[in-house]
């Protein structure tokens, strides 16, 4: 009897093990299929864009200020740099305040002020970009008399990317073990010194990720840029002048296309946008890997 029970028990265990292996294999197949679909979609988009540019993408197209897109590249870089320079310190300080100074253990994590602050961040993340454009047009362009300029568009975009920087940076700070902070405080460091010399260096990969996500959104926006930066196709000499970013130039080419070559120029511009995003992402991956390697060597 005992032998029969053991055989029956082993048979049931083998049956359950077979079912688990089958389910694991099925889930692995679905995940691999999803990954293949994502990669295929990306390759299709890249191949379609680069094939459709019809040979317009060359050195003269990139460096010529009259017939090329050099002014649009410069304007785009201006907008990205100024937006990040304004938004990063504010977003970083807000994330540090929320995670390091407003923890639940201190009794202020659920205060009315913190709840209002988090509600404001979530609201900013959900506002459509065209609303940001109207806000920037009214406040920066008209009330502050900046006109349609790079600085007006950059200030508008810096407000728009704040939730991305705050959320990603805060999650990165949360991932740092409390033992890092406790060890620093036990050695006599102040709260501020612990944050600057221990927490922030450990969270740098996540902070870089937030910057890359913010840059990607700045580069891809069109509605707020159209209303605040403008359509002027000129080489900007300062951030107080108007200009045209690559996305606005692409929109203008496709909406006002009257010549057959306009679509080829549009796809060449799209190729430059794709290449720019790929360069930024690759640089971010390299920097993140270097930071993680340095942190691992300590």
C-alpha positions as a Markdown table, in Angstrom:
| # | Residue | x | y | z |
|---|---|---|---|---|
| 1 | Unk | 0.0 | 0.0 | 0.0 |
| 2 | Unk | 2.8 | 2.4 | 0.9 |
| 3 | Unk | 4.5 | 1.6 | -2.3 |
| 4 | Unk | 1.4 | 2.3 | -4.3 |
| 5 | Unk | 0.9 | 5.6 | -2.5 |
| 6 | Unk | 4.5 | 6.6 | -3.2 |
| 7 | Unk | 4.1 | 5.8 | -6.9 |
| 8 | Unk | 0.8 | 7.7 | -7.0 |
| 9 | Unk | 2.4 | 10.7 | -5.2 |
| 10 | Unk | 5.4 | 10.7 | -7.5 |
| 11 | Unk | 3.1 | 10.5 | -10.6 |
| 12 | Unk | 1.1 | 13.5 | -9.4 |
| 13 | Unk | 4.4 | 15.4 | -8.7 |
| 14 | Unk | 5.7 | 14.6 | -12.2 |
| 15 | Unk | 2.4 | 15.7 | -13.7 |
| 16 | Unk | 2.5 | 19.0 | -11.9 |
| 17 | Unk | 6.1 | 19.5 | -12.8 |
| 18 | Unk | 5.3 | 18.8 | -16.5 |
| 19 | Unk | 2.5 | 21.4 | -16.4 |
| 20 | Unk | 4.7 | 24.0 | -14.8 |
| 21 | Unk | 7.4 | 23.4 | -17.4 |
| 22 | Unk | 4.8 | 23.7 | -20.2 |
| 23 | Unk | 3.4 | 27.0 | -18.7 |
| 24 | Unk | 7.0 | 28.3 | -18.3 |
| 25 | Unk | 7.8 | 27.4 | -21.9 |
| 26 | Unk | 4.5 | 29.0 | -23.1 |
| 27 | Unk | 5.2 | 32.2 | -21.3 |
| 28 | Unk | 8.7 | 32.3 | -22.5 |
| 29 | Unk | 7.5 | 31.9 | -26.1 |
| 30 | Unk | 5.0 | 34.8 | -25.7 |
| 31 | Unk | 7.7 | 37.0 | -24.2 |
| 32 | Unk | 10.2 | 36.1 | -27.0 |
| 33 | Unk | 7.4 | 36.8 | -29.6 |
| 34 | Unk | 6.7 | 40.2 | -28.0 |
| 35 | Unk | 10.4 | 41.0 | -28.1 |
| 36 | Unk | 10.6 | 40.0 | -31.7 |
| 37 | Unk | 7.6 | 42.2 | -32.6 |
| 38 | Unk | 9.1 | 45.2 | -30.9 |
| 39 | Unk | 12.5 | 44.7 | -32.6 |
| 40 | Unk | 10.8 | 44.2 | -36.0 |
| 41 | Unk | 8.7 | 47.3 | -35.6 |
| 42 | Unk | 11.7 | 49.4 | -34.7 |
| 43 | Unk | 13.7 | 48.0 | -37.7 |
| 44 | Unk | 10.7 | 48.6 | -40.0 |
| 45 | Unk | 10.5 | 52.2 | -38.9 |
| 46 | Unk | 14.2 | 52.8 | -39.3 |
| 47 | Unk | 14.5 | 51.1 | -42.7 |
| 48 | Unk | 11.4 | 52.9 | -44.0 |
| 49 | Unk | 12.7 | 56.3 | -42.9 |
| 50 | Unk | 16.2 | 55.9 | -44.2 |
| 51 | Unk | 15.0 | 54.4 | -47.5 |
| 52 | Unk | 12.5 | 57.2 | -48.0 |
| 53 | Unk | 15.0 | 60.0 | -47.6 |
| 54 | Unk | 16.1 | 59.3 | -51.2 |
| 55 | Unk | 19.7 | 60.4 | -50.9 |
| 56 | Unk | 19.0 | 63.8 | -49.5 |
| 57 | Unk | 20.9 | 63.0 | -46.3 |
| 58 | Unk | 24.5 | 64.1 | -46.9 |
| 59 | Unk | 27.2 | 66.3 | -45.4 |
| 60 | Unk | 25.9 | 69.4 | -47.3 |
| 61 | Unk | 22.4 | 68.8 | -46.0 |
| 62 | Unk | 23.7 | 68.9 | -42.5 |
| 63 | Unk | 26.1 | 71.8 | -42.7 |
| 64 | Unk | 24.5 | 74.2 | -45.2 |
| 65 | Unk | 22.7 | 77.1 | -43.5 |
| 66 | Unk | 20.7 | 78.0 | -46.6 |
| 67 | Unk | 19.7 | 74.8 | -48.3 |
| 68 | Unk | 20.3 | 72.5 | -45.4 |
| 69 | Unk | 19.1 | 72.0 | -41.9 |
| 70 | Unk | 22.0 | 73.4 | -39.9 |
| 71 | Unk | 19.9 | 76.3 | -38.4 |
| 72 | Unk | 17.2 | 73.7 | -37.2 |
| 73 | Unk | 19.9 | 71.5 | -35.6 |
| 74 | Unk | 21.4 | 74.5 | -33.8 |
| 75 | Unk | 17.9 | 75.6 | -32.6 |
| 76 | Unk | 17.1 | 72.1 | -31.4 |
| 77 | Unk | 20.3 | 71.9 | -29.4 |
| 78 | Unk | 19.7 | 75.3 | -27.9 |
| 79 | Unk | 16.2 | 74.3 | -26.8 |
| 80 | Unk | 17.4 | 71.0 | -25.3 |
| 81 | Unk | 20.3 | 72.5 | -23.4 |
| 82 | Unk | 18.4 | 75.5 | -22.0 |
| 83 | Unk | 15.4 | 73.3 | -21.0 |
| 84 | Unk | 17.6 | 70.8 | -19.2 |
| 85 | Unk | 19.6 | 73.5 | -17.6 |
| 86 | Unk | 16.4 | 75.0 | -16.1 |
| 87 | Unk | 14.5 | 71.8 | -15.3 |
| 88 | Unk | 17.2 | 69.6 | -13.9 |
| 89 | Unk | 18.1 | 71.6 | -10.8 |
| 90 | Unk | 14.5 | 72.2 | -9.9 |
| 91 | Unk | 13.5 | 68.6 | -10.6 |
| 92 | Unk | 16.5 | 67.2 | -8.7 |
| 93 | Unk | 15.9 | 69.4 | -5.7 |
| 94 | Unk | 12.2 | 68.5 | -5.6 |
| 95 | Unk | 13.0 | 64.8 | -5.8 |
| 96 | Unk | 15.5 | 65.1 | -3.0 |
| 97 | Unk | 13.1 | 67.0 | -0.9 |
| 98 | Unk | 10.3 | 64.5 | -1.4 |
| 99 | Unk | 12.5 | 61.4 | -0.7 |
| 100 | Unk | 15.1 | 62.6 | 1.8 |
| 101 | Unk | 13.3 | 65.2 | 3.9 |
| 102 | Unk | 9.6 | 64.2 | 3.6 |
| 103 | Unk | 9.8 | 60.5 | 4.5 |
| 104 | Unk | 6.9 | 58.9 | 6.4 |
| 105 | Unk | 9.2 | 58.2 | 9.3 |
| 106 | Unk | 9.6 | 61.9 | 10.0 |
| 107 | Unk | 5.8 | 62.3 | 10.2 |
| 108 | Unk | 5.5 | 64.7 | 7.3 |
| 109 | Unk | 5.3 | 62.2 | 4.4 |
| 110 | Unk | 1.5 | 62.4 | 4.5 |
| 111 | Unk | 1.1 | 66.1 | 5.3 |
| 112 | Unk | -1.3 | 68.3 | 3.4 |
| 113 | Unk | 1.6 | 70.2 | 1.8 |
| 114 | Unk | 3.2 | 67.0 | 0.5 |
| 115 | Unk | -0.1 | 65.7 | -0.8 |
| 116 | Unk | -0.7 | 68.9 | -2.7 |
| 117 | Unk | 2.8 | 68.8 | -4.1 |
| 118 | Unk | 2.4 | 65.3 | -5.4 |
| 119 | Unk | -1.0 | 66.2 | -6.8 |
| 120 | Unk | 0.6 | 69.1 | -8.6 |
| 121 | Unk | 3.3 | 66.9 | -10.1 |
| 122 | Unk | 0.8 | 64.3 | -11.3 |
| 123 | Unk | -1.4 | 67.1 | -12.8 |
| 124 | Unk | 1.6 | 68.5 | -14.6 |
| 125 | Unk | 2.3 | 65.1 | -16.0 |
| 126 | Unk | -1.2 | 64.7 | -17.4 |
| 127 | Unk | -1.6 | 68.2 | -19.0 |
| 128 | Unk | -1.6 | 68.0 | -22.9 |
| 129 | Unk | 1.4 | 69.6 | -24.5 |
| 130 | Unk | -0.8 | 72.1 | -26.4 |
| 131 | Unk | -1.9 | 73.6 | -23.1 |
| 132 | Unk | 1.8 | 74.1 | -22.2 |
| 133 | Unk | 2.2 | 75.9 | -25.5 |
| 134 | Unk | -0.7 | 78.2 | -24.8 |
| 135 | Unk | 0.6 | 78.9 | -21.3 |
| 136 | Unk | 4.1 | 79.7 | -22.6 |
| 137 | Unk | 2.7 | 81.9 | -25.3 |
| 138 | Unk | 0.7 | 83.9 | -22.8 |
| 139 | Unk | 3.2 | 84.1 | -19.9 |
| 140 | Unk | 6.7 | 84.0 | -21.5 |
| 141 | Unk | 6.0 | 85.4 | -25.0 |
| 142 | Unk | 3.5 | 88.2 | -24.1 |
| 143 | Unk | 3.5 | 89.0 | -20.4 |
| 144 | Unk | 7.3 | 88.8 | -19.9 |
| 145 | Unk | 7.8 | 90.3 | -23.4 |
| 146 | Unk | 10.2 | 87.5 | -24.6 |
| 147 | Unk | 8.4 | 87.1 | -27.8 |
| 148 | Unk | 8.6 | 83.9 | -29.8 |
| 149 | Unk | 12.1 | 82.9 | -28.9 |
| 150 | Unk | 14.3 | 80.0 | -27.9 |
| 151 | Unk | 14.3 | 81.1 | -24.3 |
| 152 | Unk | 10.5 | 81.3 | -24.2 |
| 153 | Unk | 10.1 | 77.8 | -25.7 |
| 154 | Unk | 12.8 | 76.4 | -23.4 |
| 155 | Unk | 11.1 | 77.7 | -20.3 |
| 156 | Unk | 7.8 | 76.3 | -21.4 |
| 157 | Unk | 9.4 | 72.9 | -22.1 |
| 158 | Unk | 11.3 | 72.9 | -18.8 |
| 159 | Unk | 8.0 | 73.1 | -16.9 |
| 160 | Unk | 6.6 | 70.2 | -19.1 |
| 161 | Unk | 9.5 | 67.9 | -18.4 |
| 162 | Unk | 9.6 | 68.5 | -14.6 |
| 163 | Unk | 7.3 | 65.5 | -13.8 |
| 164 | Unk | 9.6 | 63.1 | -15.8 |
| 165 | Unk | 12.7 | 64.3 | -14.0 |
| 166 | Unk | 11.1 | 64.3 | -10.5 |
| 167 | Unk | 9.5 | 60.9 | -10.8 |
| 168 | Unk | 12.5 | 59.1 | -12.3 |
| 169 | Unk | 15.0 | 60.7 | -9.9 |
| 170 | Unk | 12.8 | 60.0 | -6.9 |
| 171 | Unk | 12.6 | 56.3 | -7.8 |
| 172 | Unk | 16.3 | 56.2 | -8.2 |
| 173 | Unk | 16.8 | 57.8 | -4.8 |
| 174 | Unk | 14.4 | 55.2 | -3.3 |
| 175 | Unk | 16.5 | 52.4 | -4.6 |
| 176 | Unk | 19.5 | 53.5 | -2.6 |
| 177 | Unk | 19.7 | 51.3 | 0.6 |
| 178 | Unk | 19.1 | 53.1 | 3.9 |
| 179 | Unk | 22.3 | 51.5 | 5.2 |
| 180 | Unk | 24.3 | 53.9 | 3.0 |
| 181 | Unk | 22.7 | 56.9 | 4.7 |
| 182 | Unk | 22.9 | 55.4 | 8.2 |
| 183 | Unk | 26.6 | 54.6 | 7.7 |
| 184 | Unk | 27.4 | 58.1 | 6.6 |
| 185 | Unk | 25.4 | 59.7 | 9.5 |
| 186 | Unk | 27.1 | 57.3 | 11.9 |
| 187 | Unk | 30.5 | 58.6 | 10.8 |
| 188 | Unk | 29.5 | 62.2 | 11.7 |
| 189 | Unk | 28.4 | 63.5 | 8.3 |
| 190 | Unk | 25.4 | 65.9 | 8.2 |
| 191 | Unk | 22.2 | 65.2 | 6.3 |
| 192 | Unk | 23.3 | 67.5 | 3.5 |
| 193 | Unk | 26.7 | 66.0 | 3.2 |
| 194 | Unk | 25.2 | 62.5 | 3.1 |
| 195 | Unk | 22.9 | 63.4 | 0.3 |
| 196 | Unk | 25.7 | 65.2 | -1.7 |
| 197 | Unk | 28.5 | 62.7 | -1.2 |
| 198 | Unk | 26.7 | 59.4 | -0.7 |
| 199 | Unk | 23.2 | 59.4 | -2.0 |
| 200 | Unk | 23.5 | 61.4 | -5.2 |
| 201 | Unk | 26.6 | 59.6 | -6.6 |
| 202 | Unk | 24.9 | 56.3 | -6.0 |
| 203 | Unk | 21.8 | 57.5 | -7.8 |
| 204 | Unk | 23.6 | 59.0 | -10.8 |
| 205 | Unk | 22.6 | 56.3 | -13.3 |
| 206 | Unk | 18.9 | 56.9 | -12.5 |
| 207 | Unk | 19.3 | 60.6 | -12.7 |
| 208 | Unk | 21.0 | 60.2 | -16.1 |
| 209 | Unk | 18.0 | 58.1 | -17.2 |
| 210 | Unk | 15.6 | 60.9 | -16.2 |
| 211 | Unk | 17.7 | 63.4 | -18.2 |
| 212 | Unk | 17.6 | 61.2 | -21.3 |
| 213 | Unk | 13.8 | 60.7 | -21.0 |
| 214 | Unk | 13.4 | 64.5 | -20.6 |
| 215 | Unk | 15.7 | 65.2 | -23.7 |
| 216 | Unk | 13.7 | 62.7 | -25.7 |
| 217 | Unk | 10.4 | 64.5 | -24.9 |
| 218 | Unk | 11.9 | 67.9 | -25.6 |
| 219 | Unk | 13.2 | 66.8 | -29.0 |
| 220 | Unk | 9.9 | 65.2 | -30.0 |
| 221 | Unk | 7.5 | 68.0 | -29.0 |
| 222 | Unk | 6.0 | 70.2 | -31.7 |
| 223 | Unk | 2.9 | 72.0 | -30.4 |
| 224 | Unk | 4.5 | 74.0 | -27.6 |
| 225 | Unk | 7.5 | 74.7 | -29.7 |
| 226 | Unk | 5.4 | 76.0 | -32.6 |
| 227 | Unk | 3.6 | 78.5 | -30.3 |
| 228 | Unk | 6.6 | 79.7 | -28.3 |
| 229 | Unk | 9.8 | 79.3 | -30.5 |
| 230 | Unk | 8.3 | 80.0 | -33.9 |
| 231 | Unk | 8.8 | 79.1 | -37.5 |
| 232 | Unk | 11.7 | 81.4 | -38.5 |
| 233 | Unk | 14.2 | 79.5 | -40.6 |
| 234 | Unk | 17.3 | 81.4 | -39.6 |
| 235 | Unk | 20.6 | 80.7 | -37.7 |
| 236 | Unk | 19.9 | 81.9 | -34.1 |
| 237 | Unk | 22.7 | 84.0 | -32.7 |
| 238 | Unk | 21.3 | 83.8 | -29.2 |
| 239 | Unk | 18.6 | 82.2 | -27.2 |
| 240 | Unk | 16.5 | 85.4 | -27.3 |
| 241 | Unk | 15.9 | 85.0 | -31.0 |
| 242 | Unk | 13.3 | 82.9 | -32.8 |
| 243 | Unk | 14.0 | 79.7 | -34.7 |
| 244 | Unk | 12.7 | 76.5 | -36.0 |
| 245 | Unk | 13.4 | 73.1 | -34.4 |
| 246 | Unk | 13.8 | 69.8 | -36.4 |
| 247 | Unk | 10.3 | 68.7 | -35.4 |
| 248 | Unk | 8.7 | 71.9 | -36.5 |
| 249 | Unk | 10.7 | 71.8 | -39.8 |
| 250 | Unk | 9.5 | 68.3 | -40.4 |
| 251 | Unk | 5.9 | 69.4 | -39.7 |
| 252 | Unk | 6.3 | 72.3 | -42.0 |
| 253 | Unk | 7.7 | 70.2 | -44.8 |
| 254 | Unk | 5.0 | 67.6 | -44.7 |
| 255 | Unk | 2.1 | 70.0 | -44.3 |
| 256 | Unk | 3.2 | 72.5 | -46.9 |
| 257 | Unk | 4.8 | 70.1 | -49.4 |
| 258 | Unk | 4.4 | 71.4 | -52.9 |
| 259 | Unk | 7.4 | 69.9 | -54.6 |
| 260 | Unk | 8.2 | 66.2 | -55.0 |
| 261 | Unk | 11.5 | 66.5 | -53.3 |
| 262 | Unk | 9.9 | 68.0 | -50.1 |
| 263 | Unk | 9.0 | 64.6 | -48.8 |
| 264 | Unk | 12.5 | 63.4 | -49.4 |
| 265 | Unk | 13.8 | 66.3 | -47.4 |
| 266 | Unk | 11.3 | 65.6 | -44.7 |
| 267 | Unk | 12.4 | 62.0 | -44.4 |
| 268 | Unk | 16.0 | 63.2 | -44.4 |
| 269 | Unk | 15.1 | 65.5 | -41.5 |
| 270 | Unk | 13.4 | 62.6 | -39.8 |
| 271 | Unk | 16.6 | 60.5 | -40.2 |
| 272 | Unk | 18.6 | 63.2 | -38.5 |
| 273 | Unk | 16.1 | 63.2 | -35.6 |
| 274 | Unk | 16.4 | 59.4 | -35.3 |
| 275 | Unk | 20.2 | 59.5 | -35.4 |
| 276 | Unk | 20.3 | 62.3 | -32.8 |
| 277 | Unk | 18.1 | 60.3 | -30.4 |
| 278 | Unk | 20.2 | 57.2 | -31.0 |
| 279 | Unk | 23.4 | 59.1 | -30.2 |
| 280 | Unk | 21.9 | 60.5 | -27.0 |
| 281 | Unk | 20.7 | 57.2 | -25.9 |
| 282 | Unk | 24.0 | 55.5 | -26.6 |
| 283 | Unk | 25.9 | 58.1 | -24.8 |
| 284 | Unk | 23.6 | 57.8 | -21.8 |
| 285 | Unk | 24.1 | 54.0 | -21.8 |
| 286 | Unk | 27.9 | 54.4 | -21.8 |
| 287 | Unk | 27.8 | 57.0 | -19.1 |
| 288 | Unk | 25.5 | 54.9 | -16.9 |
| 289 | Unk | 27.7 | 51.8 | -17.4 |
| 290 | Unk | 30.8 | 53.8 | -16.4 |
| 291 | Unk | 29.1 | 55.2 | -13.3 |
| 292 | Unk | 27.9 | 51.7 | -12.3 |
| 293 | Unk | 31.4 | 50.3 | -12.8 |
| 294 | Unk | 33.0 | 53.0 | -10.7 |
| 295 | Unk | 30.4 | 52.5 | -7.9 |
| 296 | Unk | 31.1 | 48.7 | -8.1 |
| 297 | Unk | 34.9 | 49.3 | -7.8 |
| 298 | Unk | 34.4 | 51.2 | -4.5 |
